[in-house]
Amino acid sequence: MPIYSFTHCRALTAETKQELASAVTNIHCEATGAPAKYVQIVFRKVEPGDAFTAGKPNEDFIALEAQLRPGRSEQVEQKMLWQLNELLTRSLKPDKWFVSMGRFSSPHLIEDGNLVPAA
């Protein structure tokens, strides 16, 4: 039940979002063996005056944040992190960006009415 969230100021076309969503799903599934039906992706557009870097407005702000179940090895997570970074920079070519990965606490996660176990 991973959730990948893109937060961005620039407008992204439906085609770009579809390409990013497909690529993120492929990265996740290939690295973890998880079924694609569990990969959630959301795009959040923020107004240019609502994103800042070093205390100054950043109209090109883009971030990709991933939340995963615990239980993946550090090697798997690092590989995914670098693949996501490469995808973001290759696809969107931002001036400034960040990619982060965190973990849900699996005993506190329900998906489709079922308690989600650790990976």
Backbone as XML, in Angstrom:
<?xml version="1.0"?>
<chain id="A" units="angstrom">
  <residue number="1" name="MET">
    <atom name="N" x="0.840" y="-1.181" z="0.000"/>
    <atom name="CA" x="0.000" y="0.000" z="0.000"/>
    <atom name="C" x="0.879" y="1.236" z="0.000"/>
  </residue>
  <residue number="2" name="PRO">
    <atom name="N" x="1.773" y="1.320" z="-0.963"/>
    <atom name="CA" x="2.590" y="2.528" z="-1.017"/>
    <atom name="C" x="1.780" y="3.708" z="-1.541"/>
  </residue>
  <residue number="3" name="ILE">
    <atom name="N" x="2.151" y="4.879" z="-1.095"/>
    <atom name="CA" x="1.570" y="6.113" z="-1.621"/>
    <atom name="C" x="2.722" y="6.996" z="-2.081"/>
  </residue>
  <residue number="4" name="TYR">
    <atom name="N" x="2.670" y="7.388" z="-3.333"/>
    <atom name="CA" x="3.654" y="8.293" z="-3.914"/>
    <atom name="C" x="2.941" y="9.612" z="-4.196"/>
  </residue>
  <residue number="5" name="SER">
    <atom name="N" x="3.470" y="10.699" z="-3.652"/>
    <atom name="CA" x="2.847" y="12.016" z="-3.812"/>
    <atom name="C" x="3.803" y="12.969" z="-4.511"/>
  </residue>
  <residue number="6" name="PHE">
    <atom name="N" x="3.345" y="13.503" z="-5.626"/>
    <atom name="CA" x="4.068" y="14.562" z="-6.318"/>
    <atom name="C" x="3.455" y="15.888" z="-5.871"/>
  </residue>
  <residue number="7" name="THR">
    <atom name="N" x="4.268" y="16.807" z="-5.403"/>
    <atom name="CA" x="3.819" y="18.156" z="-5.076"/>
    <atom name="C" x="4.575" y="19.084" z="-6.020"/>
  </residue>
  <residue number="8" name="HIS">
    <atom name="N" x="3.825" y="19.922" z="-6.745"/>
    <atom name="CA" x="4.469" y="20.704" z="-7.803"/>
    <atom name="C" x="3.764" y="22.030" z="-8.010"/>
  </residue>
  <residue number="9" name="CYS">
    <atom name="N" x="4.516" y="23.028" z="-8.490"/>
    <atom name="CA" x="3.957" y="24.334" z="-8.849"/>
    <atom name="C" x="3.600" y="24.402" z="-10.322"/>
  </residue>
  <residue number="10" name="ARG">
    <atom name="N" x="4.437" y="23.832" z="-11.149"/>
    <atom name="CA" x="4.185" y="23.933" z="-12.594"/>
    <atom name="C" x="3.005" y="23.046" z="-12.995"/>
  </residue>
  <residue number="11" name="ALA">
    <atom name="N" x="2.359" y="23.442" z="-14.067"/>
    <atom name="CA" x="1.249" y="22.646" z="-14.591"/>
    <atom name="C" x="1.811" y="21.384" z="-15.240"/>
  </residue>
  <residue number="12" name="LEU">
    <atom name="N" x="1.200" y="20.255" z="-14.952"/>
    <atom name="CA" x="1.573" y="18.996" z="-15.589"/>
    <atom name="C" x="0.383" y="18.528" z="-16.420"/>
  </residue>
  <residue number="13" name="THR">
    <atom name="N" x="0.658" y="18.113" z="-17.634"/>
    <atom name="CA" x="-0.420" y="17.639" z="-18.495"/>
    <atom name="C" x="-0.898" y="16.267" z="-18.013"/>
  </residue>
  <residue number="14" name="ALA">
    <atom name="N" x="-2.082" y="15.892" z="-18.447"/>
    <atom name="CA" x="-2.611" y="14.568" z="-18.122"/>
    <atom name="C" x="-1.673" y="13.483" z="-18.651"/>
  </residue>
  <residue number="15" name="GLU">
    <atom name="N" x="-1.091" y="13.716" z="-19.824"/>
    <atom name="CA" x="-0.161" y="12.751" z="-20.411"/>
    <atom name="C" x="1.099" y="12.599" z="-19.554"/>
  </residue>
  <residue number="16" name="THR">
    <atom name="N" x="1.639" y="13.721" z="-19.084"/>
    <atom name="CA" x="2.824" y="13.673" z="-18.226"/>
    <atom name="C" x="2.516" y="12.941" z="-16.929"/>
  </residue>
  <residue number="17" name="LYS">
    <atom name="N" x="1.368" y="13.233" z="-16.330"/>
    <atom name="CA" x="0.977" y="12.546" z="-15.095"/>
    <atom name="C" x="0.849" y="11.047" z="-15.330"/>
  </residue>
  <residue number="18" name="GLN">
    <atom name="N" x="0.237" y="10.659" z="-16.443"/>
    <atom name="CA" x="0.082" y="9.235" z="-16.749"/>
    <atom name="C" x="1.441" y="8.564" z="-16.921"/>
  </residue>
  <residue number="19" name="GLU">
    <atom name="N" x="2.355" y="9.228" z="-17.627"/>
    <atom name="CA" x="3.695" y="8.669" z="-17.826"/>
    <atom name="C" x="4.435" y="8.514" z="-16.500"/>
  </residue>
  <residue number="20" name="LEU">
    <atom name="N" x="4.351" y="9.534" z="-15.635"/>
    <atom name="CA" x="5.000" y="9.465" z="-14.326"/>
    <atom name="C" x="4.381" y="8.371" z="-13.468"/>
  </residue>
  <residue number="21" name="ALA">
    <atom name="N" x="3.054" y="8.297" z="-13.463"/>
    <atom name="CA" x="2.364" y="7.289" z="-12.655"/>
    <atom name="C" x="2.734" y="5.874" z="-13.113"/>
  </residue>
  <residue number="22" name="SER">
    <atom name="N" x="2.789" y="5.666" z="-14.411"/>
    <atom name="CA" x="3.174" y="4.346" z="-14.940"/>
    <atom name="C" x="4.608" y="4.006" z="-14.571"/>
  </residue>
  <residue number="23" name="ALA">
    <atom name="N" x="5.497" y="4.972" z="-14.691"/>
    <atom name="CA" x="6.907" y="4.732" z="-14.377"/>
    <atom name="C" x="7.102" y="4.449" z="-12.885"/>
  </residue>
  <residue number="24" name="VAL">
    <atom name="N" x="6.441" y="5.210" z="-12.029"/>
    <atom name="CA" x="6.557" y="4.977" z="-10.580"/>
    <atom name="C" x="6.012" y="3.590" z="-10.230"/>
  </residue>
  <residue number="25" name="THR">
    <atom name="N" x="4.875" y="3.239" z="-10.808"/>
    <atom name="CA" x="4.299" y="1.915" z="-10.559"/>
    <atom name="C" x="5.279" y="0.823" z="-10.976"/>
  </residue>
  <residue number="26" name="ASN">
    <atom name="N" x="5.889" y="0.960" z="-12.148"/>
    <atom name="CA" x="6.859" y="-0.032" z="-12.617"/>
    <atom name="C" x="8.065" y="-0.128" z="-11.694"/>
  </residue>
  <residue number="27" name="ILE">
    <atom name="N" x="8.590" y="1.018" z="-11.271"/>
    <atom name="CA" x="9.735" y="1.017" z="-10.350"/>
    <atom name="C" x="9.374" y="0.277" z="-9.072"/>
  </residue>
  <residue number="28" name="HIS">
    <atom name="N" x="8.218" y="0.604" z="-8.511"/>
    <atom name="CA" x="7.818" y="-0.018" z="-7.251"/>
    <atom name="C" x="7.625" y="-1.528" z="-7.407"/>
  </residue>
  <residue number="29" name="CYS">
    <atom name="N" x="6.877" y="-1.920" z="-8.416"/>
    <atom name="CA" x="6.557" y="-3.337" z="-8.600"/>
    <atom name="C" x="7.795" y="-4.172" z="-8.924"/>
  </residue>
  <residue number="30" name="GLU">
    <atom name="N" x="8.681" y="-3.652" z="-9.751"/>
    <atom name="CA" x="9.900" y="-4.386" z="-10.090"/>
    <atom name="C" x="10.813" y="-4.540" z="-8.878"/>
  </residue>
  <residue number="31" name="ALA">
    <atom name="N" x="10.874" y="-3.521" z="-8.030"/>
    <atom name="CA" x="11.761" y="-3.568" z="-6.866"/>
    <atom name="C" x="11.205" y="-4.427" z="-5.737"/>
  </residue>
  <residue number="32" name="THR">
    <atom name="N" x="9.881" y="-4.453" z="-5.591"/>
    <atom name="CA" x="9.283" y="-5.106" z="-4.425"/>
    <atom name="C" x="8.503" y="-6.372" z="-4.731"/>
  </residue>
  <residue number="33" name="GLY">
    <atom name="N" x="8.098" y="-6.550" z="-5.981"/>
    <atom name="CA" x="7.261" y="-7.686" z="-6.324"/>
    <atom name="C" x="5.795" y="-7.488" z="-5.964"/>
  </residue>
  <residue number="34" name="ALA">
    <atom name="N" x="5.446" y="-6.284" z="-5.492"/>
    <atom name="CA" x="4.065" y="-5.996" z="-5.108"/>
    <atom name="C" x="3.181" y="-5.872" z="-6.344"/>
  </residue>
  <residue number="35" name="PRO">
    <atom name="N" x="1.902" y="-6.241" z="-6.227"/>
    <atom name="CA" x="0.970" y="-6.060" z="-7.346"/>
    <atom name="C" x="0.713" y="-4.570" z="-7.602"/>
  </residue>
  <residue number="36" name="ALA">
    <atom name="N" x="0.599" y="-4.221" z="-8.860"/>
    <atom name="CA" x="0.377" y="-2.818" z="-9.245"/>
    <atom name="C" x="-0.903" y="-2.240" z="-8.642"/>
  </residue>
  <residue number="37" name="LYS">
    <atom name="N" x="-1.894" y="-3.087" z="-8.384"/>
    <atom name="CA" x="-3.179" y="-2.579" z="-7.884"/>
    <atom name="C" x="-3.059" y="-1.898" z="-6.529"/>
  </residue>
  <residue number="38" name="TYR">
    <atom name="N" x="-1.945" y="-2.109" z="-5.806"/>
    <atom name="CA" x="-1.770" y="-1.474" z="-4.508"/>
    <atom name="C" x="-0.988" y="-0.169" z="-4.557"/>
  </residue>
  <residue number="39" name="VAL">
    <atom name="N" x="-0.429" y="0.180" z="-5.700"/>
    <atom name="CA" x="0.403" y="1.380" z="-5.813"/>
    <atom name="C" x="-0.492" y="2.605" z="-6.029"/>
  </residue>
  <residue number="40" name="GLN">
    <atom name="N" x="-0.466" y="3.512" z="-5.060"/>
    <atom name="CA" x="-1.285" y="4.729" z="-5.101"/>
    <atom name="C" x="-0.385" y="5.915" z="-5.459"/>
  </residue>
  <residue number="41" name="ILE">
    <atom name="N" x="-0.853" y="6.757" z="-6.365"/>
    <atom name="CA" x="-0.072" y="7.928" z="-6.781"/>
    <atom name="C" x="-1.005" y="9.124" z="-6.824"/>
  </residue>
  <residue number="42" name="VAL">
    <atom name="N" x="-0.537" y="10.238" z="-6.264"/>
    <atom name="CA" x="-1.348" y="11.458" z="-6.252"/>
    <atom name="C" x="-0.480" y="12.632" z="-6.691"/>
  </residue>
  <residue number="43" name="PHE">
    <atom name="N" x="-1.083" y="13.543" z="-7.422"/>
    <atom name="CA" x="-0.417" y="14.770" z="-7.861"/>
    <atom name="C" x="-1.102" y="15.941" z="-7.167"/>
  </residue>
  <residue number="44" name="ARG">
    <atom name="N" x="-0.314" y="16.761" z="-6.493"/>
    <atom name="CA" x="-0.845" y="17.922" z="-5.789"/>
    <atom name="C" x="-0.206" y="19.186" z="-6.350"/>
  </residue>
  <residue number="45" name="LYS">
    <atom name="N" x="-1.009" y="19.987" z="-6.999"/>
    <atom name="CA" x="-0.508" y="21.253" z="-7.538"/>
    <atom name="C" x="-0.677" y="22.329" z="-6.478"/>
  </residue>
  <residue number="46" name="VAL">
    <atom name="N" x="0.386" y="23.065" z="-6.235"/>
    <atom name="CA" x="0.341" y="24.193" z="-5.315"/>
    <atom name="C" x="0.610" y="25.471" z="-6.106"/>
  </residue>
  <residue number="47" name="GLU">
    <atom name="N" x="0.109" y="26.561" z="-5.612"/>
    <atom name="CA" x="0.326" y="27.847" z="-6.278"/>
    <atom name="C" x="1.793" y="28.245" z="-6.149"/>
  </residue>
  <residue number="48" name="PRO">
    <atom name="N" x="2.339" y="28.922" z="-7.153"/>
    <atom name="CA" x="3.754" y="29.308" z="-7.106"/>
    <atom name="C" x="4.143" y="30.061" z="-5.835"/>
  </residue>
  <residue number="49" name="GLY">
    <atom name="N" x="3.267" y="30.880" z="-5.289"/>
    <atom name="CA" x="3.591" y="31.609" z="-4.061"/>
    <atom name="C" x="3.477" y="30.775" z="-2.803"/>
  </residue>
  <residue number="50" name="ASP">
    <atom name="N" x="3.131" y="29.493" z="-2.947"/>
    <atom name="CA" x="2.975" y="28.619" z="-1.787"/>
    <atom name="C" x="4.140" y="27.665" z="-1.583"/>
  </residue>
  <residue number="51" name="ALA">
    <atom name="N" x="5.170" y="27.748" z="-2.416"/>
    <atom name="CA" x="6.340" y="26.878" z="-2.287"/>
    <atom name="C" x="7.578" y="27.750" z="-2.160"/>
  </residue>
  <residue number="52" name="PHE">
    <atom name="N" x="8.433" y="27.393" z="-1.212"/>
    <atom name="CA" x="9.622" y="28.195" z="-0.927"/>
    <atom name="C" x="10.841" y="27.298" z="-0.799"/>
  </residue>
  <residue number="53" name="THR">
    <atom name="N" x="11.967" y="27.814" z="-1.210"/>
    <atom name="CA" x="13.256" y="27.179" z="-1.007"/>
    <atom name="C" x="14.187" y="28.240" z="-0.442"/>
  </residue>
  <residue number="54" name="ALA">
    <atom name="N" x="14.828" y="27.941" z="0.664"/>
    <atom name="CA" x="15.723" y="28.883" z="1.344"/>
    <atom name="C" x="15.006" y="30.194" z="1.676"/>
  </residue>
  <residue number="55" name="GLY">
    <atom name="N" x="13.711" y="30.091" z="1.997"/>
    <atom name="CA" x="12.941" y="31.264" z="2.392"/>
    <atom name="C" x="12.459" y="32.135" z="1.250"/>
  </residue>
  <residue number="56" name="LYS">
    <atom name="N" x="12.693" y="31.685" z="0.015"/>
    <atom name="CA" x="12.284" y="32.477" z="-1.145"/>
    <atom name="C" x="11.321" y="31.668" z="-2.008"/>
  </residue>
  <residue number="57" name="PRO">
    <atom name="N" x="10.373" y="32.345" z="-2.671"/>
    <atom name="CA" x="9.434" y="31.611" z="-3.529"/>
    <atom name="C" x="10.181" y="30.780" z="-4.573"/>
  </residue>
  <residue number="58" name="ASN">
    <atom name="N" x="9.686" y="29.579" z="-4.794"/>
    <atom name="CA" x="10.271" y="28.674" z="-5.775"/>
    <atom name="C" x="9.157" y="28.236" z="-6.720"/>
  </residue>
  <residue number="59" name="GLU">
    <atom name="N" x="9.054" y="28.900" z="-7.848"/>
    <atom name="CA" x="7.988" y="28.611" z="-8.804"/>
    <atom name="C" x="8.202" y="27.312" z="-9.560"/>
  </residue>
  <residue number="60" name="ASP">
    <atom name="N" x="9.383" y="26.713" z="-9.431"/>
    <atom name="CA" x="9.671" y="25.451" z="-10.102"/>
    <atom name="C" x="9.715" y="24.291" z="-9.098"/>
  </residue>
  <residue number="61" name="PHE">
    <atom name="N" x="9.168" y="24.508" z="-7.910"/>
    <atom name="CA" x="9.212" y="23.504" z="-6.851"/>
    <atom name="C" x="8.594" y="22.186" z="-7.312"/>
  </residue>
  <residue number="62" name="ILE">
    <atom name="N" x="9.293" y="21.105" z="-7.010"/>
    <atom name="CA" x="8.736" y="19.767" z="-7.236"/>
    <atom name="C" x="9.320" y="18.820" z="-6.198"/>
  </residue>
  <residue number="63" name="ALA">
    <atom name="N" x="8.452" y="18.023" z="-5.629"/>
    <atom name="CA" x="8.873" y="17.017" z="-4.656"/>
    <atom name="C" x="8.140" y="15.718" z="-4.943"/>
  </residue>
  <residue number="64" name="LEU">
    <atom name="N" x="8.816" y="14.627" z="-4.695"/>
    <atom name="CA" x="8.218" y="13.307" z="-4.787"/>
    <atom name="C" x="8.454" y="12.638" z="-3.444"/>
  </residue>
  <residue number="65" name="GLU">
    <atom name="N" x="7.366" y="12.356" z="-2.745"/>
    <atom name="CA" x="7.444" y="11.734" z="-1.427"/>
    <atom name="C" x="6.781" y="10.366" z="-1.489"/>
  </residue>
  <residue number="66" name="ALA">
    <atom name="N" x="7.466" y="9.364" z="-0.983"/>
    <atom name="CA" x="6.948" y="8.006" z="-0.975"/>
    <atom name="C" x="6.756" y="7.544" z="0.464"/>
  </residue>
  <residue number="67" name="GLN">
    <atom name="N" x="5.637" y="6.890" z="0.726"/>
    <atom name="CA" x="5.381" y="6.239" z="2.006"/>
    <atom name="C" x="5.174" y="4.755" z="1.726"/>
  </residue>
  <residue number="68" name="LEU">
    <atom name="N" x="6.016" y="3.922" z="2.361"/>
    <atom name="CA" x="5.996" y="2.483" z="2.117"/>
    <atom name="C" x="5.751" y="1.721" z="3.407"/>
  </residue>
  <residue number="69" name="ARG">
    <atom name="N" x="5.354" y="0.466" z="3.260"/>
    <atom name="CA" x="5.283" y="-0.415" z="4.428"/>
    <atom name="C" x="6.703" y="-0.693" z="4.899"/>
  </residue>
  <residue number="70" name="PRO">
    <atom name="N" x="6.873" y="-0.942" z="6.190"/>
    <atom name="CA" x="8.205" y="-1.348" z="6.651"/>
    <atom name="C" x="8.508" y="-2.770" z="6.192"/>
  </residue>
  <residue number="71" name="GLY">
    <atom name="N" x="9.762" y="-3.131" z="6.216"/>
    <atom name="CA" x="10.148" y="-4.497" z="5.901"/>
    <atom name="C" x="10.986" y="-4.638" z="4.642"/>
  </residue>
  <residue number="72" name="ARG">
    <atom name="N" x="11.116" y="-3.574" z="3.865"/>
    <atom name="CA" x="11.979" y="-3.630" z="2.679"/>
    <atom name="C" x="13.427" y="-3.431" z="3.144"/>
  </residue>
  <residue number="73" name="SER">
    <atom name="N" x="14.342" y="-4.053" z="2.441"/>
    <atom name="CA" x="15.748" y="-3.888" z="2.815"/>
    <atom name="C" x="16.221" y="-2.481" z="2.464"/>
  </residue>
  <residue number="74" name="GLU">
    <atom name="N" x="17.258" y="-2.053" z="3.127"/>
    <atom name="CA" x="17.864" y="-0.751" z="2.832"/>
    <atom name="C" x="18.328" y="-0.703" z="1.381"/>
  </residue>
  <residue number="75" name="GLN">
    <atom name="N" x="18.847" y="-1.806" z="0.881"/>
    <atom name="CA" x="19.324" y="-1.880" z="-0.500"/>
    <atom name="C" x="18.175" y="-1.661" z="-1.480"/>
  </residue>
  <residue number="76" name="VAL">
    <atom name="N" x="17.035" y="-2.284" z="-1.239"/>
    <atom name="CA" x="15.867" y="-2.127" z="-2.119"/>
    <atom name="C" x="15.378" y="-0.684" z="-2.072"/>
  </residue>
  <residue number="77" name="GLU">
    <atom name="N" x="15.273" y="-0.124" z="-0.879"/>
    <atom name="CA" x="14.780" y="1.252" z="-0.755"/>
    <atom name="C" x="15.732" y="2.258" z="-1.400"/>
  </residue>
  <residue number="78" name="GLN">
    <atom name="N" x="17.034" y="2.070" z="-1.227"/>
    <atom name="CA" x="18.004" y="2.982" z="-1.852"/>
    <atom name="C" x="17.948" y="2.892" z="-3.377"/>
  </residue>
  <residue number="79" name="LYS">
    <atom name="N" x="17.810" y="1.689" z="-3.888"/>
    <atom name="CA" x="17.705" y="1.511" z="-5.341"/>
    <atom name="C" x="16.468" y="2.238" z="-5.866"/>
  </residue>
  <residue number="80" name="MET">
    <atom name="N" x="15.339" y="2.061" z="-5.191"/>
    <atom name="CA" x="14.113" y="2.733" z="-5.599"/>
    <atom name="C" x="14.263" y="4.243" z="-5.502"/>
  </residue>
  <residue number="81" name="LEU">
    <atom name="N" x="14.877" y="4.729" z="-4.424"/>
    <atom name="CA" x="15.060" y="6.164" z="-4.226"/>
    <atom name="C" x="15.837" y="6.781" z="-5.389"/>
  </residue>
  <residue number="82" name="TRP">
    <atom name="N" x="16.917" y="6.126" z="-5.795"/>
    <atom name="CA" x="17.719" y="6.651" z="-6.906"/>
    <atom name="C" x="16.984" y="6.532" z="-8.241"/>
  </residue>
  <residue number="83" name="GLN">
    <atom name="N" x="16.204" y="5.472" z="-8.429"/>
    <atom name="CA" x="15.416" y="5.352" z="-9.653"/>
    <atom name="C" x="14.345" y="6.434" z="-9.722"/>
  </residue>
  <residue number="84" name="LEU">
    <atom name="N" x="13.707" y="6.732" z="-8.601"/>
    <atom name="CA" x="12.696" y="7.795" z="-8.563"/>
    <atom name="C" x="13.337" y="9.153" z="-8.815"/>
  </residue>
  <residue number="85" name="ASN">
    <atom name="N" x="14.506" y="9.376" z="-8.242"/>
    <atom name="CA" x="15.225" y="10.628" z="-8.468"/>
    <atom name="C" x="15.553" y="10.793" z="-9.953"/>
  </residue>
  <residue number="86" name="GLU">
    <atom name="N" x="16.032" y="9.736" z="-10.569"/>
    <atom name="CA" x="16.381" y="9.796" z="-11.992"/>
    <atom name="C" x="15.138" y="10.049" z="-12.844"/>
  </residue>
  <residue number="87" name="LEU">
    <atom name="N" x="14.037" y="9.405" z="-12.508"/>
    <atom name="CA" x="12.779" y="9.618" z="-13.225"/>
    <atom name="C" x="12.346" y="11.076" z="-13.129"/>
  </residue>
  <residue number="88" name="LEU">
    <atom name="N" x="12.369" y="11.619" z="-11.936"/>
    <atom name="CA" x="11.932" y="13.001" z="-11.719"/>
    <atom name="C" x="12.802" y="13.986" z="-12.492"/>
  </residue>
  <residue number="89" name="THR">
    <atom name="N" x="14.101" y="13.835" z="-12.396"/>
    <atom name="CA" x="14.991" y="14.783" z="-13.063"/>
    <atom name="C" x="14.963" y="14.634" z="-14.582"/>
  </residue>
  <residue number="90" name="ARG">
    <atom name="N" x="14.868" y="13.403" z="-15.072"/>
    <atom name="CA" x="14.817" y="13.169" z="-16.515"/>
    <atom name="C" x="13.496" y="13.663" z="-17.101"/>
  </residue>
  <residue number="91" name="SER">
    <atom name="N" x="12.404" y="13.400" z="-16.427"/>
    <atom name="CA" x="11.080" y="13.721" z="-16.962"/>
    <atom name="C" x="10.715" y="15.191" z="-16.838"/>
  </residue>
  <residue number="92" name="LEU">
    <atom name="N" x="11.055" y="15.808" z="-15.708"/>
    <atom name="CA" x="10.595" y="17.180" z="-15.438"/>
    <atom name="C" x="11.698" y="18.227" z="-15.464"/>
  </residue>
  <residue number="93" name="LYS">
    <atom name="N" x="12.948" y="17.797" z="-15.348"/>
    <atom name="CA" x="14.100" y="18.710" z="-15.393"/>
    <atom name="C" x="13.914" y="19.939" z="-14.488"/>
  </residue>
  <residue number="94" name="PRO">
    <atom name="N" x="13.632" y="19.722" z="-13.209"/>
    <atom name="CA" x="13.450" y="20.868" z="-12.308"/>
    <atom name="C" x="14.786" y="21.515" z="-11.938"/>
  </residue>
  <residue number="95" name="ASP">
    <atom name="N" x="14.711" y="22.783" z="-11.512"/>
    <atom name="CA" x="15.911" y="23.465" z="-11.015"/>
    <atom name="C" x="16.259" y="22.967" z="-9.613"/>
  </residue>
  <residue number="96" name="LYS">
    <atom name="N" x="15.247" y="22.810" z="-8.780"/>
    <atom name="CA" x="15.407" y="22.325" z="-7.403"/>
    <atom name="C" x="14.343" y="21.264" z="-7.170"/>
  </residue>
  <residue number="97" name="TRP">
    <atom name="N" x="14.676" y="20.217" z="-6.457"/>
    <atom name="CA" x="13.720" y="19.151" z="-6.201"/>
    <atom name="C" x="14.174" y="18.335" z="-5.011"/>
  </residue>
  <residue number="98" name="PHE">
    <atom name="N" x="13.282" y="17.516" z="-4.515"/>
    <atom name="CA" x="13.696" y="16.491" z="-3.566"/>
    <atom name="C" x="12.820" y="15.266" z="-3.716"/>
  </residue>
  <residue number="99" name="VAL">
    <atom name="N" x="13.418" y="14.154" z="-3.346"/>
    <atom name="CA" x="12.734" y="12.872" z="-3.357"/>
    <atom name="C" x="12.952" y="12.274" z="-1.974"/>
  </residue>
  <residue number="100" name="SER">
    <atom name="N" x="11.878" y="11.847" z="-1.329"/>
    <atom name="CA" x="12.019" y="11.262" z="0.000"/>
    <atom name="C" x="11.221" y="9.980" z="0.102"/>
  </residue>
  <residue number="101" name="MET">
    <atom name="N" x="11.622" y="9.154" z="1.047"/>
    <atom name="CA" x="10.950" y="7.882" z="1.259"/>
    <atom name="C" x="10.809" y="7.674" z="2.760"/>
  </residue>
  <residue number="102" name="GLY">
    <atom name="N" x="9.590" y="7.411" z="3.193"/>
    <atom name="CA" x="9.326" y="7.128" z="4.601"/>
    <atom name="C" x="8.571" y="5.819" z="4.720"/>
  </residue>
  <residue number="103" name="ARG">
    <atom name="N" x="8.282" y="5.443" z="5.963"/>
    <atom name="CA" x="7.591" y="4.181" z="6.204"/>
    <atom name="C" x="6.344" y="4.392" z="7.043"/>
  </residue>
  <residue number="104" name="PHE">
    <atom name="N" x="5.272" y="3.700" z="6.640"/>
    <atom name="CA" x="4.082" y="3.623" z="7.474"/>
    <atom name="C" x="4.380" y="2.676" z="8.624"/>
  </residue>
  <residue number="105" name="SER">
    <atom name="N" x="3.658" y="2.810" z="9.675"/>
    <atom name="CA" x="3.715" y="1.834" z="10.743"/>
    <atom name="C" x="2.638" y="0.799" z="10.430"/>
  </residue>
  <residue number="106" name="SER">
    <atom name="N" x="3.027" y="-0.376" z="9.949"/>
    <atom name="CA" x="2.057" y="-1.322" z="9.407"/>
    <atom name="C" x="0.964" y="-1.756" z="10.381"/>
  </residue>
  <residue number="107" name="PRO">
    <atom name="N" x="1.195" y="-1.853" z="11.688"/>
    <atom name="CA" x="0.056" y="-2.225" z="12.528"/>
    <atom name="C" x="-1.014" y="-1.128" z="12.574"/>
  </residue>
  <residue number="108" name="HIS">
    <atom name="N" x="-0.704" y="0.029" z="12.026"/>
    <atom name="CA" x="-1.630" y="1.157" z="12.060"/>
    <atom name="C" x="-2.083" y="1.554" z="10.660"/>
  </residue>
  <residue number="109" name="LEU">
    <atom name="N" x="-2.133" y="0.600" z="9.750"/>
    <atom name="CA" x="-2.474" y="0.880" z="8.365"/>
    <atom name="C" x="-3.548" y="-0.088" z="7.885"/>
  </residue>
  <residue number="110" name="ILE">
    <atom name="N" x="-4.648" y="0.464" z="7.380"/>
    <atom name="CA" x="-5.729" y="-0.355" z="6.836"/>
    <atom name="C" x="-5.937" y="0.037" z="5.386"/>
  </residue>
  <residue number="111" name="GLU">
    <atom name="N" x="-6.039" y="-0.966" z="4.531"/>
    <atom name="CA" x="-6.354" y="-0.725" z="3.121"/>
    <atom name="C" x="-7.501" y="-1.625" z="2.735"/>
  </residue>
  <residue number="112" name="ASP">
    <atom name="N" x="-8.531" y="-1.028" z="2.153"/>
    <atom name="CA" x="-9.722" y="-1.764" z="1.714"/>
    <atom name="C" x="-10.300" y="-2.614" z="2.842"/>
  </residue>
  <residue number="113" name="GLY">
    <atom name="N" x="-10.233" y="-2.093" z="4.079"/>
    <atom name="CA" x="-10.818" y="-2.794" z="5.220"/>
    <atom name="C" x="-9.957" y="-3.886" z="5.816"/>
  </residue>
  <residue number="114" name="ASN">
    <atom name="N" x="-8.707" y="-4.029" z="5.338"/>
    <atom name="CA" x="-7.814" y="-5.060" z="5.842"/>
    <atom name="C" x="-6.580" y="-4.451" z="6.471"/>
  </residue>
  <residue number="115" name="LEU">
    <atom name="N" x="-6.172" y="-4.973" z="7.622"/>
    <atom name="CA" x="-4.947" y="-4.535" z="8.254"/>
    <atom name="C" x="-3.781" y="-4.976" z="7.383"/>
  </residue>
  <residue number="116" name="VAL">
    <atom name="N" x="-2.894" y="-4.052" z="7.053"/>
    <atom name="CA" x="-1.778" y="-4.329" z="6.142"/>
    <atom name="C" x="-0.593" y="-4.842" z="6.936"/>
  </residue>
  <residue number="117" name="PRO">
    <atom name="N" x="-0.083" y="-6.028" z="6.569"/>
    <atom name="CA" x="1.089" y="-6.577" z="7.279"/>
    <atom name="C" x="2.371" y="-5.903" z="6.775"/>
  </residue>
  <residue number="118" name="ALA">
    <atom name="N" x="3.438" y="-6.090" z="7.530"/>
    <atom name="CA" x="4.745" y="-5.620" z="7.065"/>
    <atom name="C" x="5.102" y="-6.369" z="5.792"/>
  </residue>
  <residue number="119" name="ALA">
    <atom name="N" x="5.989" y="-5.790" z="4.992"/>
    <atom name="CA" x="6.390" y="-6.405" z="3.708"/>
    <atom name="C" x="7.101" y="-7.713" z="3.932"/>
  </residue>
</chain>
